Amino acid sequence: MTDHSFLLPFVPIRPEQLLPFAALAQWSGTHRLWQGQTVSSDPLQTFTYAAASGFRTPVGTSVSLMPFCHPLEAALRVRSLAAGTGHSVVAGFGPGAKVLQRSLLGSAYRSQLGAVRDYVTIVRALLEEGQVQYEGEFYSCRGQMPRLPLPPIEVGLGVLRPGMAELAGEVADVAITWLTPVDYLRSTVIPALRKGAEKAGRPVPRLVALVPVALHASDRDVTQLALASNSGHMRLPHYIDMLSRSGIAVDMRNSPEASAKALVAGGAFLYGDEQELKARLAQYADAGVDEIVLNLTGVAGTHGNHVALRETEILLKAVGS
Protein backbone atom coordinates (compact mmCIF):
# COMPACT_ATOMS: atom_id res chain seq x y z
CA MET A 1 0.00 0.00 0.00
CA THR A 2 1.30 3.44 -0.93
CA ASP A 3 1.37 6.10 1.78
CA HIS A 4 0.53 9.76 1.19
CA SER A 5 2.32 12.68 2.79
CA PHE A 6 2.87 16.34 2.04
CA LEU A 7 5.67 18.87 1.86
CA LEU A 8 5.61 22.16 3.74
CA PRO A 9 5.01 24.32 0.64
CA PHE A 10 6.95 27.41 1.72
CA VAL A 11 10.05 28.45 3.64
CA PRO A 12 9.09 29.47 7.18
CA ILE A 13 10.77 32.63 8.43
CA ARG A 14 9.33 32.17 11.91
CA PRO A 15 8.75 28.65 13.27
CA GLU A 16 5.12 29.35 14.24
CA GLN A 17 4.28 29.65 10.54
CA LEU A 18 4.69 25.88 10.32
CA LEU A 19 2.04 25.11 12.93
CA PRO A 20 -1.14 25.05 10.76
CA PHE A 21 0.55 22.55 8.45
CA ALA A 22 1.86 20.50 11.38
CA ALA A 23 -1.69 20.44 12.74
CA LEU A 24 -3.00 19.21 9.39
CA ALA A 25 -0.33 16.49 9.32
CA GLN A 26 -1.35 15.32 12.79
CA TRP A 27 -5.11 15.57 12.48
CA SER A 28 -5.46 14.27 8.93
CA GLY A 29 -3.47 11.13 9.68
CA THR A 30 -1.09 11.85 6.82
CA HIS A 31 1.90 9.53 6.81
CA ARG A 32 4.63 12.17 7.21
CA LEU A 33 5.34 15.90 7.07
CA TRP A 34 8.31 16.87 4.92
CA GLN A 35 10.51 19.95 4.65
CA GLY A 36 13.23 20.86 2.19
CA GLN A 37 16.64 22.39 2.82
CA THR A 38 16.65 26.18 3.22
CA VAL A 39 19.05 28.89 4.30
CA SER A 40 16.26 30.89 5.95
CA SER A 41 15.39 28.41 8.68
CA ASP A 42 16.58 24.99 9.81
CA PRO A 43 13.97 22.27 9.08
CA LEU A 44 15.09 20.16 12.03
CA GLN A 45 14.59 23.05 14.43
CA THR A 46 11.20 24.03 13.03
CA PHE A 47 10.06 20.39 13.29
CA THR A 48 11.18 20.35 16.92
CA TYR A 49 9.35 23.63 17.54
CA ALA A 50 6.15 22.09 16.15
CA ALA A 51 6.55 19.07 18.41
CA ALA A 52 7.12 21.30 21.43
CA SER A 53 3.94 23.18 20.46
CA GLY A 54 1.95 19.95 20.66
CA PHE A 55 1.98 18.82 17.04
CA ARG A 56 3.94 15.58 16.99
CA THR A 57 4.10 13.69 13.74
CA PRO A 58 6.56 11.63 11.69
CA VAL A 59 8.81 13.94 9.66
CA GLY A 60 11.25 13.85 6.78
CA THR A 61 13.90 16.09 5.25
CA SER A 62 14.23 16.34 1.49
CA VAL A 63 17.08 16.72 1.37
CA SER A 64 19.71 18.05 3.79
CA LEU A 65 22.73 19.19 1.79
CA MET A 66 25.99 17.52 2.78
CA PRO A 67 28.32 20.54 2.46
CA PHE A 68 26.41 22.30 5.25
CA CYS A 69 27.19 19.74 7.94
CA HIS A 70 29.78 17.09 8.88
CA PRO A 71 28.23 13.60 9.02
CA LEU A 72 28.81 13.25 12.77
CA GLU A 73 26.89 16.46 13.43
CA ALA A 74 24.23 15.34 10.95
CA ALA A 75 23.74 12.08 12.87
CA LEU A 76 23.57 13.97 16.18
CA ARG A 77 20.97 16.40 14.85
CA VAL A 78 18.81 13.62 13.41
CA ARG A 79 18.90 11.72 16.69
CA SER A 80 17.92 14.88 18.55
CA LEU A 81 15.01 15.40 16.16
CA ALA A 82 13.72 11.86 16.68
CA ALA A 83 13.94 12.31 20.44
CA GLY A 84 12.21 15.69 20.26
CA THR A 85 9.29 14.60 18.07
CA GLY A 86 8.87 11.11 19.52
CA HIS A 87 8.17 9.85 16.00
CA SER A 88 10.08 8.27 13.14
CA VAL A 89 12.36 10.42 11.01
CA VAL A 90 13.51 10.09 7.42
CA ALA A 91 16.85 11.89 7.19
CA GLY A 92 17.43 12.60 3.52
CA PHE A 93 20.87 13.70 2.29
CA GLY A 94 22.32 14.87 -1.00
CA PRO A 95 25.50 16.52 -2.28
CA GLY A 96 23.76 19.60 -3.69
CA ALA A 97 24.76 21.40 -6.86
CA LYS A 98 28.42 21.75 -7.74
CA VAL A 99 28.18 25.53 -7.44
CA LEU A 100 27.10 25.08 -3.82
CA GLN A 101 29.96 22.68 -3.16
CA ARG A 102 32.47 25.17 -4.57
CA SER A 103 30.96 28.00 -2.53
CA LEU A 104 31.15 26.15 0.79
CA LEU A 105 34.02 23.69 0.36
CA GLY A 106 36.31 25.55 -2.04
CA SER A 107 35.86 22.97 -4.80
CA ALA A 108 33.28 20.51 -6.02
CA TYR A 109 33.47 16.87 -5.02
CA ARG A 110 35.70 15.00 -7.46
CA SER A 111 33.11 12.22 -7.35
CA GLN A 112 29.55 12.95 -6.32
CA LEU A 113 28.81 9.28 -5.71
CA GLY A 114 32.03 8.79 -3.76
CA ALA A 115 31.27 11.73 -1.47
CA VAL A 116 27.75 10.48 -0.83
CA ARG A 117 28.98 6.96 -0.09
CA ASP A 118 31.46 8.30 2.49
CA TYR A 119 28.87 10.56 4.11
CA VAL A 120 26.09 8.02 4.39
CA THR A 121 28.43 5.27 5.60
CA ILE A 122 29.46 7.46 8.54
CA VAL A 123 25.92 8.59 9.36
CA ARG A 124 24.51 5.07 9.24
CA ALA A 125 27.29 3.65 11.42
CA LEU A 126 26.73 6.31 14.08
CA LEU A 127 22.96 5.87 14.04
CA GLU A 128 22.98 2.08 13.99
CA GLU A 129 26.12 1.14 15.94
CA GLY A 130 26.84 4.27 17.95
CA GLN A 131 30.43 4.37 16.70
CA VAL A 132 32.46 4.60 13.52
CA GLN A 133 36.07 4.19 12.38
CA TYR A 134 36.03 5.29 8.77
CA GLU A 135 38.64 6.83 6.49
CA GLY A 136 37.22 8.05 3.19
CA GLU A 137 38.43 10.22 0.36
CA PHE A 138 35.87 12.91 1.07
CA TYR A 139 34.72 12.36 4.67
CA SER A 140 36.39 10.60 7.56
CA CYS A 141 35.32 10.07 11.15
CA ARG A 142 36.48 8.28 14.25
CA GLY A 143 33.88 8.80 16.93
CA GLN A 144 31.06 7.40 18.95
CA MET A 145 27.68 8.30 20.41
CA PRO A 146 25.84 6.73 23.34
CA ARG A 147 23.21 4.19 22.32
CA LEU A 148 19.77 5.54 23.24
CA PRO A 149 16.20 4.26 22.81
CA LEU A 150 14.79 6.33 19.94
CA PRO A 151 12.00 6.16 17.35
CA PRO A 152 13.04 4.62 14.01
CA ILE A 153 15.39 6.68 11.84
CA GLU A 154 15.73 5.97 8.12
CA VAL A 155 18.63 7.35 6.09
CA GLY A 156 17.59 8.55 2.66
CA LEU A 157 19.34 9.78 -0.49
CA GLY A 158 18.11 12.37 -2.91
CA VAL A 159 17.92 10.50 -6.22
CA LEU A 160 17.53 11.87 -9.73
CA ARG A 161 19.72 9.77 -12.03
CA PRO A 162 20.65 6.09 -12.39
CA GLY A 163 24.04 6.31 -10.67
CA MET A 164 22.65 7.81 -7.49
CA ALA A 165 19.69 5.44 -7.59
CA GLU A 166 22.03 2.44 -7.77
CA LEU A 167 24.06 3.83 -4.86
CA ALA A 168 20.86 4.33 -2.86
CA GLY A 169 20.06 0.69 -3.50
CA GLU A 170 23.41 -0.21 -1.94
CA VAL A 171 23.52 2.06 1.12
CA ALA A 172 20.20 3.83 1.86
CA ASP A 173 16.92 2.97 3.52
CA VAL A 174 14.96 5.42 1.35
CA ALA A 175 15.37 6.91 -2.13
CA ILE A 176 13.81 10.38 -2.41
CA THR A 177 12.96 11.87 -5.80
CA TRP A 178 11.82 15.35 -6.77
CA LEU A 179 10.19 16.38 -10.07
CA THR A 180 10.58 12.91 -11.57
CA PRO A 181 7.81 11.82 -13.98
CA VAL A 182 6.24 8.47 -13.25
CA ASP A 183 7.45 6.86 -16.47
CA TYR A 184 11.03 7.85 -15.63
CA LEU A 185 10.69 6.31 -12.18
CA ARG A 186 9.37 3.10 -13.69
CA SER A 187 11.92 2.79 -16.47
CA THR A 188 15.07 4.25 -14.90
CA VAL A 189 15.05 4.86 -11.15
CA ILE A 190 13.39 1.69 -9.90
CA PRO A 191 15.55 -0.71 -11.99
CA ALA A 192 18.69 1.09 -10.77
CA LEU A 193 17.53 0.83 -7.15
CA ARG A 194 17.01 -2.89 -7.60
CA LYS A 195 20.40 -3.30 -9.25
CA GLY A 196 22.17 -1.60 -6.35
CA ALA A 197 20.26 -3.58 -3.75
CA GLU A 198 21.04 -6.87 -5.50
CA LYS A 199 24.72 -5.95 -5.67
CA ALA A 200 24.80 -5.28 -1.93
CA GLY A 201 22.58 -8.25 -1.04
CA ARG A 202 20.06 -6.11 0.81
CA PRO A 203 16.38 -5.12 0.47
CA VAL A 204 15.41 -2.50 -2.09
CA PRO A 205 15.02 0.88 -0.36
CA ARG A 206 11.62 2.49 -0.04
CA LEU A 207 10.92 4.93 -2.86
CA VAL A 208 9.50 8.33 -1.93
CA ALA A 209 8.40 10.66 -4.75
CA LEU A 210 7.80 14.36 -4.10
CA VAL A 211 5.28 15.31 -6.77
CA PRO A 212 4.44 18.94 -7.67
CA VAL A 213 0.64 19.28 -7.94
CA ALA A 214 -2.09 21.90 -8.17
CA LEU A 215 -5.86 21.79 -8.51
CA HIS A 216 -7.42 23.21 -11.63
CA ALA A 217 -9.29 26.51 -11.33
CA SER A 218 -10.57 28.92 -13.96
CA ASP A 219 -8.51 31.81 -12.60
CA ARG A 220 -5.23 29.88 -12.57
CA ASP A 221 -2.35 29.84 -15.02
CA VAL A 222 -0.72 26.42 -14.92
CA THR A 223 2.46 27.82 -16.47
CA GLN A 224 2.90 30.26 -13.60
CA LEU A 225 2.11 27.53 -11.07
CA ALA A 226 4.80 25.28 -12.53
CA LEU A 227 7.34 28.11 -12.58
CA ALA A 228 6.58 29.11 -8.99
CA SER A 229 7.08 25.51 -7.93
CA ASN A 230 10.16 24.55 -9.91
CA SER A 231 11.98 27.45 -11.58
CA GLY A 232 15.01 27.10 -9.32
CA HIS A 233 15.36 23.38 -9.88
CA MET A 234 14.99 23.72 -13.65
CA ARG A 235 18.13 25.88 -13.70
CA LEU A 236 20.36 23.25 -12.08
CA PRO A 237 22.40 20.95 -14.35
CA HIS A 238 21.50 17.70 -12.59
CA TYR A 239 17.77 18.48 -12.86
CA ILE A 240 18.11 19.55 -16.48
CA ASP A 241 19.85 16.26 -17.24
CA MET A 242 17.25 14.18 -15.39
CA LEU A 243 14.40 15.93 -17.18
CA SER A 244 16.15 15.47 -20.52
CA ARG A 245 16.46 11.74 -19.82
CA SER A 246 12.72 11.68 -19.17
CA GLY A 247 11.99 13.44 -22.47
CA ILE A 248 11.42 16.96 -21.10
CA ALA A 249 13.60 19.73 -22.54
CA VAL A 250 13.96 22.85 -20.39
CA ASP A 251 15.84 26.09 -21.09
CA MET A 252 15.16 28.58 -18.33
CA ARG A 253 17.62 31.14 -19.66
CA ASN A 254 15.90 31.60 -23.02
CA SER A 255 12.37 30.23 -22.64
CA PRO A 256 11.12 29.82 -19.06
CA GLU A 257 7.45 29.69 -19.99
CA ALA A 258 8.03 27.08 -22.68
CA SER A 259 10.06 25.09 -20.14
CA ALA A 260 7.19 25.20 -17.66
CA LYS A 261 4.75 24.05 -20.32
CA ALA A 262 7.08 21.16 -21.17
CA LEU A 263 7.14 20.22 -17.49
CA VAL A 264 3.34 20.00 -17.43
CA ALA A 265 3.09 18.19 -20.78
CA GLY A 266 5.74 15.70 -19.68
CA GLY A 267 3.96 14.80 -16.46
CA ALA A 268 6.53 16.25 -14.05
CA PHE A 269 3.99 18.79 -12.78
CA LEU A 270 0.45 17.47 -12.25
CA TYR A 271 -2.56 19.73 -12.80
CA GLY A 272 -6.24 18.85 -12.88
CA ASP A 273 -9.37 18.40 -10.80
CA GLU A 274 -9.56 16.10 -7.78
CA GLN A 275 -10.41 12.98 -9.72
CA GLU A 276 -7.81 13.62 -12.40
CA LEU A 277 -5.08 14.13 -9.82
CA LYS A 278 -6.19 11.08 -7.85
CA ALA A 279 -5.91 8.97 -11.00
CA ARG A 280 -2.52 10.40 -11.97
CA LEU A 281 -1.12 9.97 -8.48
CA ALA A 282 -2.34 6.37 -8.53
CA GLN A 283 0.04 5.81 -11.45
CA TYR A 284 2.94 6.46 -9.06
CA ALA A 285 1.63 3.81 -6.72
CA ASP A 286 1.18 1.38 -9.61
CA ALA A 287 4.77 2.04 -10.70
CA GLY A 288 6.09 1.00 -7.29
CA VAL A 289 6.37 4.25 -5.34
CA ASP A 290 6.01 3.54 -1.61
CA GLU A 291 5.22 7.09 -0.48
CA ILE A 292 3.82 9.99 -2.50
CA VAL A 293 4.54 13.45 -1.11
CA LEU A 294 2.20 16.20 -2.32
CA ASN A 295 4.21 19.30 -3.20
CA LEU A 296 2.02 22.42 -3.42
CA THR A 297 4.80 25.00 -3.47
CA GLY A 298 3.43 26.41 -6.74
CA VAL A 299 0.07 27.08 -5.13
CA ALA A 300 1.65 28.68 -2.06
CA GLY A 301 3.90 30.82 -4.24
CA THR A 302 1.11 32.16 -6.42
CA HIS A 303 -1.98 32.12 -4.18
CA GLY A 304 -0.67 32.12 -0.62
CA ASN A 305 -0.06 29.64 2.17
CA HIS A 306 -3.68 29.58 3.33
CA VAL A 307 -4.83 28.42 -0.11
CA ALA A 308 -2.08 25.79 -0.22
CA LEU A 309 -3.15 24.53 3.21
CA ARG A 310 -6.78 24.15 2.14
CA GLU A 311 -5.80 22.52 -1.14
CA THR A 312 -3.48 20.07 0.62
CA GLU A 313 -6.35 18.99 2.85
CA ILE A 314 -8.62 18.53 -0.17
CA LEU A 315 -6.06 16.38 -1.98
CA LEU A 316 -5.27 14.27 1.07
CA LYS A 317 -8.96 13.46 1.36
CA ALA A 318 -9.16 12.72 -2.35
CA VAL A 319 -6.33 10.17 -2.21
CA GLY A 320 -7.71 8.62 0.94
CA SER A 321 -5.33 9.77 3.70
C-alpha positions as a Python dict, from the first residue, in 0.01 Angstrom:
ca = {
    (1, 'M'): (0, 0, 0),
    (2, 'T'): (130, 344, -93),
    (3, 'D'): (137, 610, 178),
    (4, 'H'): (53, 976, 119),
    (5, 'S'): (232, 1268, 279),
    (6, 'F'): (287, 1634, 204),
    (7, 'L'): (567, 1887, 186),
    (8, 'L'): (561, 2216, 374),
    (9, 'P'): (501, 2432, 64),
    (10, 'F'): (695, 2741, 172),
    (11, 'V'): (1005, 2845, 364),
    (12, 'P'): (909, 2947, 718),
    (13, 'I'): (1077, 3263, 843),
    (14, 'R'): (933, 3217, 1191),
    (15, 'P'): (875, 2865, 1327),
    (16, 'E'): (512, 2935, 1424),
    (17, 'Q'): (428, 2965, 1054),
    (18, 'L'): (469, 2588, 1032),
    (19, 'L'): (204, 2511, 1293),
    (20, 'P'): (-114, 2505, 1076),
    (21, 'F'): (55, 2255, 845),
    (22, 'A'): (186, 2050, 1138),
    (23, 'A'): (-169, 2044, 1274),
    (24, 'L'): (-300, 1921, 939),
    (25, 'A'): (-33, 1649, 932),
    (26, 'Q'): (-135, 1532, 1279),
    (27, 'W'): (-511, 1557, 1248),
    (28, 'S'): (-546, 1427, 893),
    (29, 'G'): (-347, 1113, 968),
    (30, 'T'): (-109, 1185, 682),
    (31, 'H'): (190, 953, 681),
    (32, 'R'): (463, 1217, 721),
    (33, 'L'): (534, 1590, 707),
    (34, 'W'): (831, 1687, 492),
    (35, 'Q'): (1051, 1995, 465),
    (36, 'G'): (1323, 2086, 219),
    (37, 'Q'): (1664, 2239, 282),
    (38, 'T'): (1665, 2618, 322),
    (39, 'V'): (1905, 2889, 430),
    (40, 'S'): (1626, 3089, 595),
    (41, 'S'): (1539, 2841, 868),
    (42, 'D'): (1658, 2499, 981),
    (43, 'P'): (1397, 2227, 908),
    (44, 'L'): (1509, 2016, 1203),
    (45, 'Q'): (1459, 2305, 1443),
    (46, 'T'): (1120, 2403, 1303),
    (47, 'F'): (1006, 2039, 1329),
    (48, 'T'): (1118, 2035, 1692),
    (49, 'Y'): (935, 2363, 1754),
    (50, 'A'): (615, 2209, 1615),
    (51, 'A'): (655, 1907, 1841),
    (52, 'A'): (712, 2130, 2143),
    (53, 'S'): (394, 2318, 2046),
    (54, 'G'): (195, 1995, 2066),
    (55, 'F'): (198, 1882, 1704),
    (56, 'R'): (394, 1558, 1699),
    (57, 'T'): (410, 1369, 1374),
    (58, 'P'): (656, 1163, 1169),
    (59, 'V'): (881, 1394, 966),
    (60, 'G'): (1125, 1385, 678),
    (61, 'T'): (1390, 1609, 525),
    (62, 'S'): (1423, 1634, 149),
    (63, 'V'): (1708, 1672, 137),
    (64, 'S'): (1971, 1805, 379),
    (65, 'L'): (2273, 1919, 179),
    (66, 'M'): (2599, 1752, 278),
    (67, 'P'): (2832, 2054, 246),
    (68, 'F'): (2641, 2230, 525),
    (69, 'C'): (2719, 1974, 794),
    (70, 'H'): (2978, 1709, 888),
    (71, 'P'): (2823, 1360, 902),
    (72, 'L'): (2881, 1325, 1277),
    (73, 'E'): (2689, 1646, 1343),
    (74, 'A'): (2423, 1534, 1095),
    (75, 'A'): (2374, 1208, 1287),
    (76, 'L'): (2357, 1397, 1618),
    (77, 'R'): (2097, 1640, 1485),
    (78, 'V'): (1881, 1362, 1341),
    (79, 'R'): (1890, 1172, 1669),
    (80, 'S'): (1792, 1488, 1855),
    (81, 'L'): (1501, 1540, 1616),
    (82, 'A'): (1372, 1186, 1668),
    (83, 'A'): (1394, 1231, 2044),
    (84, 'G'): (1221, 1569, 2026),
    (85, 'T'): (929, 1460, 1807),
    (86, 'G'): (887, 1111, 1952),
    (87, 'H'): (817, 985, 1600),
    (88, 'S'): (1008, 827, 1314),
    (89, 'V'): (1236, 1042, 1101),
    (90, 'V'): (1351, 1009, 742),
    (91, 'A'): (1685, 1189, 719),
    (92, 'G'): (1743, 1260, 352),
    (93, 'F'): (2087, 1370, 229),
    (94, 'G'): (2232, 1487, -100),
    (95, 'P'): (2550, 1652, -228),
    (96, 'G'): (2376, 1960, -369),
    (97, 'A'): (2476, 2140, -686),
    (98, 'K'): (2842, 2175, -774),
    (99, 'V'): (2818, 2553, -744),
    (100, 'L'): (2710, 2508, -382),
    (101, 'Q'): (2996, 2268, -316),
    (102, 'R'): (3247, 2517, -457),
    (103, 'S'): (3096, 2800, -253),
    (104, 'L'): (3115, 2615, 79),
    (105, 'L'): (3402, 2369, 36),
    (106, 'G'): (3631, 2555, -204),
    (107, 'S'): (3586, 2297, -480),
    (108, 'A'): (3328, 2051, -602),
    (109, 'Y'): (3347, 1687, -502),
    (110, 'R'): (3570, 1500, -746),
    (111, 'S'): (3311, 1222, -735),
    (112, 'Q'): (2955, 1295, -632),
    (113, 'L'): (2881, 928, -571),
    (114, 'G'): (3203, 879, -376),
    (115, 'A'): (3127, 1173, -147),
    (116, 'V'): (2775, 1048, -83),
    (117, 'R'): (2898, 696, -9),
    (118, 'D'): (3146, 830, 249),
    (119, 'Y'): (2887, 1056, 411),
    (120, 'V'): (2609, 802, 439),
    (121, 'T'): (2843, 527, 560),
    (122, 'I'): (2946, 746, 854),
    (123, 'V'): (2592, 859, 936),
    (124, 'R'): (2451, 507, 924),
    (125, 'A'): (2729, 365, 1142),
    (126, 'L'): (2673, 631, 1408),
    (127, 'L'): (2296, 587, 1404),
    (128, 'E'): (2298, 208, 1399),
    (129, 'E'): (2612, 114, 1594),
    (130, 'G'): (2684, 427, 1795),
    (131, 'Q'): (3043, 437, 1670),
    (132, 'V'): (3246, 460, 1352),
    (133, 'Q'): (3607, 419, 1238),
    (134, 'Y'): (3603, 529, 877),
    (135, 'E'): (3864, 683, 649),
    (136, 'G'): (3722, 805, 319),
    (137, 'E'): (3843, 1022, 36),
    (138, 'F'): (3587, 1291, 107),
    (139, 'Y'): (3472, 1236, 467),
    (140, 'S'): (3639, 1060, 756),
    (141, 'C'): (3532, 1007, 1115),
    (142, 'R'): (3648, 828, 1425),
    (143, 'G'): (3388, 880, 1693),
    (144, 'Q'): (3106, 740, 1895),
    (145, 'M'): (2768, 830, 2041),
    (146, 'P'): (2584, 673, 2334),
    (147, 'R'): (2321, 419, 2232),
    (148, 'L'): (1977, 554, 2324),
    (149, 'P'): (1620, 426, 2281),
    (150, 'L'): (1479, 633, 1994),
    (151, 'P'): (1200, 616, 1735),
    (152, 'P'): (1304, 462, 1401),
    (153, 'I'): (1539, 668, 1184),
    (154, 'E'): (1573, 597, 812),
    (155, 'V'): (1863, 735, 609),
    (156, 'G'): (1759, 855, 266),
    (157, 'L'): (1934, 978, -49),
    (158, 'G'): (1811, 1237, -291),
    (159, 'V'): (1792, 1050, -622),
    (160, 'L'): (1753, 1187, -973),
    (161, 'R'): (1972, 977, -1203),
    (162, 'P'): (2065, 609, -1239),
    (163, 'G'): (2404, 631, -1067),
    (164, 'M'): (2265, 781, -749),
    (165, 'A'): (1969, 544, -759),
    (166, 'E'): (2203, 244, -777),
    (167, 'L'): (2406, 383, -486),
    (168, 'A'): (2086, 433, -286),
    (169, 'G'): (2006, 69, -350),
    (170, 'E'): (2341, -21, -194),
    (171, 'V'): (2352, 206, 112),
    (172, 'A'): (2020, 383, 186),
    (173, 'D'): (1692, 297, 352),
    (174, 'V'): (1496, 542, 135),
    (175, 'A'): (1537, 691, -213),
    (176, 'I'): (1381, 1038, -241),
    (177, 'T'): (1296, 1187, -580),
    (178, 'W'): (1182, 1535, -677),
    (179, 'L'): (1019, 1638, -1007),
    (180, 'T'): (1058, 1291, -1157),
    (181, 'P'): (781, 1182, -1398),
    (182, 'V'): (624, 847, -1325),
    (183, 'D'): (745, 686, -1647),
    (184, 'Y'): (1103, 785, -1563),
    (185, 'L'): (1069, 631, -1218),
    (186, 'R'): (937, 310, -1369),
    (187, 'S'): (1192, 279, -1647),
    (188, 'T'): (1507, 425, -1490),
    (189, 'V'): (1505, 486, -1115),
    (190, 'I'): (1339, 169, -990),
    (191, 'P'): (1555, -71, -1199),
    (192, 'A'): (1869, 109, -1077),
    (193, 'L'): (1753, 83, -715),
    (194, 'R'): (1701, -289, -760),
    (195, 'K'): (2040, -330, -925),
    (196, 'G'): (2217, -160, -635),
    (197, 'A'): (2026, -358, -375),
    (198, 'E'): (2104, -687, -550),
    (199, 'K'): (2472, -595, -567),
    (200, 'A'): (2480, -528, -193),
    (201, 'G'): (2258, -825, -104),
    (202, 'R'): (2006, -611, 81),
    (203, 'P'): (1638, -512, 47),
    (204, 'V'): (1541, -250, -209),
    (205, 'P'): (1502, 88, -36),
    (206, 'R'): (1162, 249, -4),
    (207, 'L'): (1092, 493, -286),
    (208, 'V'): (950, 833, -193),
    (209, 'A'): (840, 1066, -475),
    (210, 'L'): (780, 1436, -410),
    (211, 'V'): (528, 1531, -677),
    (212, 'P'): (444, 1894, -767),
    (213, 'V'): (64, 1928, -794),
    (214, 'A'): (-209, 2190, -817),
    (215, 'L'): (-586, 2179, -851),
    (216, 'H'): (-742, 2321, -1163),
    (217, 'A'): (-929, 2651, -1133),
    (218, 'S'): (-1057, 2892, -1396),
    (219, 'D'): (-851, 3181, -1260),
    (220, 'R'): (-523, 2988, -1257),
    (221, 'D'): (-235, 2984, -1502),
    (222, 'V'): (-72, 2642, -1492),
    (223, 'T'): (246, 2782, -1647),
    (224, 'Q'): (290, 3026, -1360),
    (225, 'L'): (211, 2753, -1107),
    (226, 'A'): (480, 2528, -1253),
    (227, 'L'): (734, 2811, -1258),
    (228, 'A'): (658, 2911, -899),
    (229, 'S'): (708, 2551, -793),
    (230, 'N'): (1016, 2455, -991),
    (231, 'S'): (1198, 2745, -1158),
    (232, 'G'): (1501, 2710, -932),
    (233, 'H'): (1536, 2338, -988),
    (234, 'M'): (1499, 2372, -1365),
    (235, 'R'): (1813, 2588, -1370),
    (236, 'L'): (2036, 2325, -1208),
    (237, 'P'): (2240, 2095, -1435),
    (238, 'H'): (2150, 1770, -1259),
    (239, 'Y'): (1777, 1848, -1286),
    (240, 'I'): (1811, 1955, -1648),
    (241, 'D'): (1985, 1626, -1724),
    (242, 'M'): (1725, 1418, -1539),
    (243, 'L'): (1440, 1593, -1718),
    (244, 'S'): (1615, 1547, -2052),
    (245, 'R'): (1646, 1174, -1982),
    (246, 'S'): (1272, 1168, -1917),
    (247, 'G'): (1199, 1344, -2247),
    (248, 'I'): (1142, 1696, -2110),
    (249, 'A'): (1360, 1973, -2254),
    (250, 'V'): (1396, 2285, -2039),
    (251, 'D'): (1584, 2609, -2109),
    (252, 'M'): (1516, 2858, -1833),
    (253, 'R'): (1762, 3114, -1966),
    (254, 'N'): (1590, 3160, -2302),
    (255, 'S'): (1237, 3023, -2264),
    (256, 'P'): (1112, 2982, -1906),
    (257, 'E'): (745, 2969, -1999),
    (258, 'A'): (803, 2708, -2268),
    (259, 'S'): (1006, 2509, -2014),
    (260, 'A'): (719, 2520, -1766),
    (261, 'K'): (475, 2405, -2032),
    (262, 'A'): (708, 2116, -2117),
    (263, 'L'): (714, 2022, -1749),
    (264, 'V'): (334, 2000, -1743),
    (265, 'A'): (309, 1819, -2078),
    (266, 'G'): (574, 1570, -1968),
    (267, 'G'): (396, 1480, -1646),
    (268, 'A'): (653, 1625, -1405),
    (269, 'F'): (399, 1879, -1278),
    (270, 'L'): (45, 1747, -1225),
    (271, 'Y'): (-256, 1973, -1280),
    (272, 'G'): (-624, 1885, -1288),
    (273, 'D'): (-937, 1840, -1080),
    (274, 'E'): (-956, 1610, -778),
    (275, 'Q'): (-1041, 1298, -972),
    (276, 'E'): (-781, 1362, -1240),
    (277, 'L'): (-508, 1413, -982),
    (278, 'K'): (-619, 1108, -785),
    (279, 'A'): (-591, 897, -1100),
    (280, 'R'): (-252, 1040, -1197),
    (281, 'L'): (-112, 997, -848),
    (282, 'A'): (-234, 637, -853),
    (283, 'Q'): (4, 581, -1145),
    (284, 'Y'): (294, 646, -906),
    (285, 'A'): (163, 381, -672),
    (286, 'D'): (118, 138, -961),
    (287, 'A'): (477, 204, -1070),
    (288, 'G'): (609, 100, -729),
    (289, 'V'): (637, 425, -534),
    (290, 'D'): (601, 354, -161),
    (291, 'E'): (522, 709, -48),
    (292, 'I'): (382, 999, -250),
    (293, 'V'): (454, 1345, -111),
    (294, 'L'): (220, 1620, -232),
    (295, 'N'): (421, 1930, -320),
    (296, 'L'): (202, 2242, -342),
    (297, 'T'): (480, 2500, -347),
    (298, 'G'): (343, 2641, -674),
    (299, 'V'): (7, 2708, -513),
    (300, 'A'): (165, 2868, -206),
    (301, 'G'): (390, 3082, -424),
    (302, 'T'): (111, 3216, -642),
    (303, 'H'): (-198, 3212, -418),
    (304, 'G'): (-67, 3212, -62),
    (305, 'N'): (-6, 2964, 217),
    (306, 'H'): (-368, 2958, 333),
    (307, 'V'): (-483, 2842, -11),
    (308, 'A'): (-208, 2579, -22),
    (309, 'L'): (-315, 2453, 321),
    (310, 'R'): (-678, 2415, 214),
    (311, 'E'): (-580, 2252, -114),
    (312, 'T'): (-348, 2007, 62),
    (313, 'E'): (-635, 1899, 285),
    (314, 'I'): (-862, 1853, -17),
    (315, 'L'): (-606, 1638, -198),
    (316, 'L'): (-527, 1427, 107),
    (317, 'K'): (-896, 1346, 136),
    (318, 'A'): (-916, 1272, -235),
    (319, 'V'): (-633, 1017, -221),
    (320, 'G'): (-771, 862, 94),
    (321, 'S'): (-533, 977, 370),
}
